[in-house]
Amino acid sequence: MVKRKLCEPLENCKGNLYFDGFSVEDLAQKYDTPLYVISEKQIRENYNRLYNAIVSKYKDLRIYYACKANANLDVLKVLQSEGAYFDAVSPGEVFVGLSSGFTPDHILFTGVSVRNDELKFLVDAGVTVNIDSQSELDRLLKIAVPSTISVRVNPEVGDGHHDHCITAGPQVKFGLCEEAVLKVYATAKKARVEHFGIHMHIGSGILKVDSYVQAVEKFLGIAKRVHDELGIIFDFIDLGGGLGVPYHPNDEAMDLLEFTSKVVSLFKSKVKEYSLGKPFLCIEPGRYIICDASILLTTVNTVKVTPYRKFVGVDSGFNTLIRPAMYGSYHHILVANKLNSKDSTMFDVVGPLCESGDVLAKDRELPQVVEGDVLAILNAGAYGFSMSSQYNSRPRAAEVMIRQGKPVLVREREQFQDLLTRQRVAQQGE
Ligand SMILES: Cc1ncc(COP(=O)(O)O)c(C=O)c1O
């Protein structure tokens, strides 16, 4: 059995799993499953660890939390109280950010394939837009001339835990390559835009700094050309998100010290060498902030042994957590009341959906699981709830946050009635 050393907010109390001080079995009993449990304390710790590591090297720092990872209002409020900024990839996310209390000057929008009415919404909301194409800028300028424009650069170096998550390089749809970047800034300058930023985001789930270093080097070279050839001064330079976290017990965490000493030092030295002034250094982490701050609790419905395989059937499928089905991602699973169990059996952990791909873990050694056991799926905070769906007409899970030392329901479980929301039956003659 692959053992995972438990560290905060997880604890082994006489063989029973506790999360941020609470028995997960008690939480599952009180709130039912599937249930996402979130630790406020862990969010704050993650944010501050990252902030302190970078700010010690470069003081003009802004951390934009990428809310696509988890847009729960309470998560956003916690981060807002820490001084975070807010990264949105859709107008809906801008709406959620504003609703949670972020002010427009703290919100950055980075979209792709943006509609005209969405551009109008962003202009009216007063948030800064990262331009993704010449067409987007041309259409935006017909609506209004914003005071600030930033451009998403494709530095042609990408990385990520899966092909779907690599967002820079020759094959991807995101951002603009070098010559096109210069043209977009020239257009913005001619239109009398006054303030500028520049942005890249090369991918998600990056555990080694080398690709990041390469991308930053190329990216800042492009920033230098924009500065030298167009006289543009950047208020901010945004390196995007992507910092990975370990999911498998054998994964090594990204070395934060290495990240700051290589990436931030490179940033600092190039900004000086290229005379880029005193821009804010911005980063946009999502996963790093929220991933290990939440677990998914799910109950075992059936244990089924066929001549070929042993299945543990639980009440969460890829409707609740899609990462294993979508990316083949590994999520460590603990049986809540059997942490000290010595014996183990190989199981496939499967969900309740009518899909053979509805598998949360394949060939996983677990203690002797029985019906009614509660399983904890670790590292479920990033791209867990936010990617969940009502597929197979299954209502979405509830979310509980351990907030100021006690569990609080921060998202109610959906009910059958929610499956009918916004549907209308066509009337005769319509
Ligand atoms: C533009 C942008 N910024 C930031 C992020 C956050 O990435 P991560 O959660 O890997 O830090 C993403 C996610 O892919 C993104 O698309």
The ligand as an SDF file (V2000), in Angstrom:
LIG
                    3D

 16 16  0  0  0  0  0  0  0  0999 V2000
   -4.9630   32.7010  -17.0820 C   0  0  0  0  0  0  0  0  0  0  0  0
   -4.7640   31.7640  -15.9550 C   0  0  0  0  0  0  0  0  0  0  0  0
   -4.1460   32.1940  -14.8480 N   0  0  0  0  0  0  0  0  0  0  0  0
   -3.9430   31.3900  -13.7950 C   0  0  0  0  0  0  0  0  0  0  0  0
   -4.3490   30.0720  -13.8050 C   0  0  0  0  0  0  0  0  0  0  0  0
   -4.1170   29.2280  -12.5860 C   0  0  0  0  0  0  0  0  0  0  0  0
   -3.3860   28.0860  -12.7790 O   0  0  0  0  0  0  0  0  0  0  0  0
   -2.9760   27.1920  -11.5470 P   0  0  0  0  0  0  0  0  0  0  0  0
   -4.2110   26.7740  -10.8420 O   0  0  0  0  0  0  0  0  0  0  0  0
   -2.2450   26.0470  -12.1330 O   0  0  0  0  0  0  0  0  0  0  0  0
   -2.1010   28.0280  -10.6650 O   0  0  0  0  0  0  0  0  0  0  0  0
   -4.9810   29.5630  -14.9480 C   0  0  0  0  0  0  0  0  0  0  0  0
   -5.3490   28.1460  -15.0210 C   0  0  0  0  0  0  0  0  0  0  0  0
   -5.0050   27.4310  -15.9220 O   0  0  0  0  0  0  0  0  0  0  0  0
   -5.2080   30.4420  -16.0490 C   0  0  0  0  0  0  0  0  0  0  0  0
   -5.8470   30.0080  -17.1520 O   0  0  0  0  0  0  0  0  0  0  0  0
  1  2  1  0
  2  3  1  0
  2 15  2  0
  3  4  2  0
  4  5  1  0
  5  6  1  0
  5 12  2  0
  6  7  1  0
  7  8  1  0
  8  9  2  0
  8 10  1  0
  8 11  1  0
 12 13  1  0
 12 15  1  0
 13 14  2  0
 15 16  1  0
M  END
$$$$
